[in-house]
Amino acid sequence: MSYVNPGSSYTRDSRYITTRITADGRDGFPVEPGRYRLVVSRACPWASRAVIVRRLLGLESALPMAVAGPTHDERSWTFDLDPDGRDPVLGIERLQEAYLARDSGYDRGVTVPAIVDVPTGKVVTNDFARITIDMSLEWKAHHREGAPELYPPALRREIDAVNETVYKDVNNGVYRAGFAGSQEAYASAYTSLFARLDQLSERLATSRYLVGDAITEADIRLFTTLVRFDAVYHGHFKCNRQKLSEMPILWAYARDLFQTPGFGDTVDFDHIKRHYYLVHQDINPSGIVPVGPDLSGWLDAHDRASLGGRPFGTGTPPGPVAPEEAVPQL
């Protein structure tokens, strides 16, 4: 499976299934607790957003989760973590089966996160950017007591603007560098990535969070890239001007979030490393997974609380992680 097109820039296939699950069911899929299954991989930064938002909002029982293994082949993500290699609810070995149930001629990416309608076994949506917004807005009736407001009305325009630039230069920027097919394409992505990280450092020098004085959707989207930076993007994707741990403001910001309930307790570094170094065979043909980096620094003091703000605003932290969803602790 090839990820690099020699001589070309990397362009992400963004042809997602944009059907929405809404409170009023206007697309034919009303919000119903227990009806749907959120399929994720802990390796994937796009899926990790949904895992964090689901936990912060307390949607675990309303929107049950299936966790695919950290690697996949050309066909699909697989449920090799489950007994007999099948998701116990959907009864399928590959996520591809749910996409083909929706459209027998489906020829786009079999991506996570995806939400599957359990009664029919069909994928409803894989529109990762919309999924987390809809968790905040459309699933509100099923949020836990004390759930934070991750997409508050007064801040939405600013959150959207931050998200747009972070997606272009950081979230997708690391892939544009890592999957570049020419020196010029790589240099362009590399330059944009670190210019944006420098701007974000300036912004976060005087503000604990990206927008407002509490965690929002913007922080979650940036975090899922930062938490993978030293483990994979710095070396594997050649984003090597500096490690995250060598960028003091962003490193402290990322540690602050990691140590906040709902963030670090959803991160599986083993899955992350195995995915990138094993799946991207054209970049890492040896298939050797690095032993490092040292992860203990994620638990070091960050001193970000001195900037003010409260992680959950007027809300409260989520409770303990359910045993069946726990990840290895540092």
Helices and strands as residue ranges (DSSP letters): E 36-41, H 45-57, E 65-68, G 83-85, H 96-102, E 114-117, E 122-125, H 128-137, G 140-142, G 153-155, H 156-166, I 167-171, H 173-178, H 183-204, H 217-228, I 229-233, G 244-246, H 248-258, G 264-266, H 269-279, G 296-299, G 304-307, G 323-325
